[in-house]
């Protein structure tokens, strides 16, 4: 699927100045979004980005077995059910626009995806994809306040998403610490210390790779 980059329908896209990347998954976001949470491994994981006011983007990935990989309608049903439960609990009205397509698919073989928009007291675009090349299923959720126009920004962010690397090297860009790791390394540990970031990776043959960076060395 040629790196699995998606094509946005929008002609004028917002300027996305920050790259976030881990485990071969990468995308661009506005510079005022910061990584708030990251966990998991190549087969299953989660990350969240916040701005100064609220969570803006959540990304979850996994590698379901068999036909479940491409059953995005089932994934959507589960997600909408969770929205319905939350709406009932908060006594809010849930509106789901099934035909709100953020992105267009253009010749991406072995690729399946869908998107939809929803609104309660806040609104969001939900994007789900599956890839027959890397075997990943991704659920990405963009959030905004109910009175915010978000379609252009959602298109821009989602259109930069890649679900696997092309050259055998996984890009990493977390807290503006950027580096590449051979794709056969898995994350062993990560530590956010006072003024320092540390990452450790391991290969199946137990070879380890460790990288560290002090905040004084950080640059955009």
C-alpha positions as CSV (number, residue, x, y, z in Angstrom):
1,X,0.0,0.0,0.0
2,X,2.9,2.3,-0.8
3,X,3.5,3.5,2.7
4,X,-0.2,3.9,3.3
5,X,-0.4,7.7,3.1
6,X,-3.9,9.0,2.6
7,X,-5.0,11.8,0.3
8,X,-7.0,14.7,1.7
9,X,-9.9,16.2,-0.3
10,X,-9.2,19.7,1.0
11,X,-7.1,22.0,-1.3
12,X,-6.0,24.4,1.4
13,X,-4.6,22.6,4.4
14,X,-3.5,24.0,7.8
15,X,0.2,24.3,8.5
16,X,1.3,21.2,10.5
17,X,4.7,21.8,12.0
18,X,5.1,18.9,14.4
19,X,5.8,15.3,13.5
20,X,4.7,12.5,15.9
21,X,6.1,9.0,15.2
22,X,6.5,5.7,16.9
23,X,6.6,2.0,16.0
24,X,6.4,2.9,12.3
25,X,3.3,5.0,12.7
26,X,3.7,8.7,11.9
27,X,1.6,11.8,11.3
28,X,1.9,15.6,11.4
29,X,0.0,17.9,13.9
30,X,-0.1,21.6,14.8
31,X,2.9,22.9,16.8
32,X,0.7,23.7,19.9
33,X,-0.3,20.0,20.3
34,X,1.9,18.1,22.7
35,X,2.3,14.4,23.4
36,X,0.4,13.7,26.6
37,X,0.5,9.9,26.7
38,X,2.2,7.0,24.8
39,X,2.2,3.3,25.6
40,X,2.4,-0.1,23.9
41,X,4.3,-2.0,21.4
42,X,4.2,-2.5,17.6
43,X,1.3,-4.9,17.9
44,X,-0.9,-2.8,20.3
45,X,-0.6,0.7,21.6
46,X,-2.0,4.1,22.3
47,X,-1.0,7.7,22.2
48,X,-2.8,11.0,22.9
49,X,-2.0,14.6,22.0
50,X,-3.4,17.6,23.9
51,X,-3.4,21.4,23.3
52,X,-3.5,23.9,26.1
53,X,-7.2,23.2,26.7
54,X,-8.3,19.7,25.9
55,X,-7.3,16.4,24.3
56,X,-7.1,16.8,20.5
57,X,-6.1,13.5,19.1
58,X,-6.1,9.9,20.3
59,X,-4.6,7.0,18.2
60,X,-5.0,3.4,19.0
61,X,-3.5,0.5,17.0
62,X,-3.6,-3.3,17.1
63,X,-3.1,-6.4,14.9
64,X,-6.4,-8.3,14.9
65,X,-6.2,-11.9,13.5
66,X,-8.0,-13.1,10.4
67,X,-11.0,-11.3,9.0
68,X,-11.3,-9.0,12.1
69,X,-8.4,-7.0,10.6
70,X,-10.5,-5.5,7.9
71,X,-13.9,-5.5,9.7
72,X,-13.9,-1.8,10.3
73,X,-17.7,-1.7,10.5
74,X,-17.6,-3.8,13.6
75,X,-14.9,-1.5,15.0
76,X,-17.2,1.4,14.2
77,X,-20.2,-0.2,15.9
78,X,-18.2,-0.7,19.1
79,X,-17.0,2.8,19.1
80,X,-20.4,4.3,18.5
81,X,-21.8,2.1,21.3
82,X,-19.2,3.7,23.6
83,X,-20.3,7.1,22.5
84,X,-23.9,6.3,23.1
85,X,-23.2,5.1,26.7
86,X,-21.2,8.2,27.4
87,X,-24.0,10.4,26.0
88,X,-26.7,8.7,28.1
89,X,-24.6,9.1,31.2
90,X,-24.2,12.8,30.6
91,X,-27.7,13.2,29.3
92,X,-26.4,14.6,26.0
93,X,-27.8,14.1,22.5
94,X,-25.5,12.1,20.2
95,X,-25.5,12.8,16.5
96,X,-23.5,10.5,14.1
97,X,-23.0,11.5,10.5
98,X,-22.3,8.3,8.7
99,X,-21.6,9.9,5.4
100,X,-19.1,12.5,6.6
101,X,-16.0,11.3,4.7
102,X,-12.9,13.1,5.7
103,X,-10.5,11.4,3.3
104,X,-10.7,9.8,-0.1
105,X,-9.0,6.5,-1.0
106,X,-7.1,6.7,-4.3
107,X,-5.7,3.4,-5.5
108,X,-4.5,2.1,-2.2
109,X,-4.3,-1.7,-2.6
110,X,-4.7,-3.9,0.5
111,X,-6.0,-0.8,2.3
112,X,-9.4,-0.4,3.9
113,X,-10.7,2.7,5.8
114,X,-13.7,4.6,6.9
115,X,-14.5,7.9,8.6
116,X,-17.4,9.5,10.3
117,X,-18.3,12.6,12.3
118,X,-20.1,12.7,15.6
119,X,-21.3,15.4,18.1
120,X,-22.5,15.6,21.7
121,X,-21.3,18.4,24.0
122,X,-18.1,18.2,21.9
123,X,-17.5,16.9,18.4
124,X,-15.1,14.7,16.7
125,X,-14.0,12.9,13.5
126,X,-13.3,9.2,13.8
127,X,-11.0,7.5,11.3
128,X,-10.4,3.8,11.2
129,X,-8.0,1.9,8.8
130,X,-6.6,-1.5,8.2
131,X,-3.6,-2.5,6.2
132,X,-2.9,-5.9,4.6
133,X,0.8,-5.1,4.4
134,X,1.6,-4.4,8.0
135,X,-1.5,-6.1,9.5
136,X,-2.3,-3.1,11.6
137,X,-5.8,-1.7,12.4
138,X,-5.8,1.9,13.5
139,X,-8.4,4.0,15.2
140,X,-7.7,7.7,15.3
141,X,-10.0,10.2,17.0
142,X,-9.9,13.9,16.5
143,X,-11.7,16.1,19.2
144,X,-12.9,19.7,19.1
145,X,-15.4,21.9,21.0
146,X,-18.9,21.9,19.6
147,X,-18.6,25.4,18.2
148,X,-15.3,24.8,16.4
149,X,-15.0,24.2,12.6
150,X,-12.8,21.2,12.4
151,X,-13.1,19.6,9.0
152,X,-10.1,21.2,7.4
153,X,-7.8,20.4,10.3
154,X,-9.1,16.9,10.7
155,X,-8.5,16.3,7.0
156,X,-5.0,17.7,7.3
157,X,-4.0,15.6,10.2
158,X,-5.5,12.4,9.0
159,X,-4.1,12.8,5.5
160,X,-0.5,12.7,6.9
161,X,-1.0,9.3,8.6
162,X,1.3,6.5,7.8
163,X,0.8,3.1,9.4
164,X,4.2,1.5,8.6
165,X,7.7,2.4,7.3
166,X,8.9,1.8,3.8
167,X,12.7,1.4,4.2
168,X,13.0,-1.0,7.1
169,X,13.6,1.8,9.6
170,X,10.9,3.1,12.0
171,X,10.8,6.8,12.5
172,X,10.4,8.1,16.1
173,X,9.5,11.6,17.0
174,X,8.3,12.0,20.6
175,X,8.7,15.2,22.6
176,X,10.6,16.6,19.6
177,X,13.2,13.8,20.1
178,X,13.7,12.4,16.5
179,X,15.5,9.3,15.6
180,X,15.3,6.1,13.4
181,X,15.4,2.5,14.7
182,X,15.6,-0.7,12.6
183,X,12.1,-2.1,12.3
184,X,12.9,-5.4,13.9
185,X,13.6,-3.6,17.2
186,X,10.8,-3.4,19.8
187,X,10.4,-0.9,22.5
188,X,11.8,-2.2,25.8
189,X,11.4,0.8,28.0
190,X,11.0,4.5,28.0
191,X,11.7,7.0,30.7
192,X,10.9,10.7,31.0
193,X,13.3,12.0,33.6
194,X,14.0,15.5,34.9
195,X,15.5,17.1,31.8
196,X,16.2,13.8,30.0
197,X,14.5,11.3,27.7
198,X,15.6,7.7,27.5
199,X,14.5,4.9,25.2
200,X,15.6,1.3,25.1
201,X,14.9,-1.1,22.3
202,X,15.5,-4.9,21.9
203,X,15.8,-7.3,18.9
204,X,14.5,-10.9,18.9
205,X,18.2,-12.0,19.4
206,X,18.3,-9.9,22.6
207,X,20.5,-7.2,21.1
208,X,19.7,-3.9,22.8
209,X,19.8,-0.3,21.6
210,X,19.6,2.7,23.9
211,X,19.1,6.3,23.0
212,X,18.9,9.4,25.3
213,X,18.6,13.1,25.0
214,X,18.7,16.0,27.4
215,X,16.1,18.7,27.1
216,X,18.8,21.3,26.7
217,X,19.7,19.6,23.4
218,X,16.1,19.7,22.0
219,X,15.3,21.7,18.9
220,X,12.3,21.7,16.6
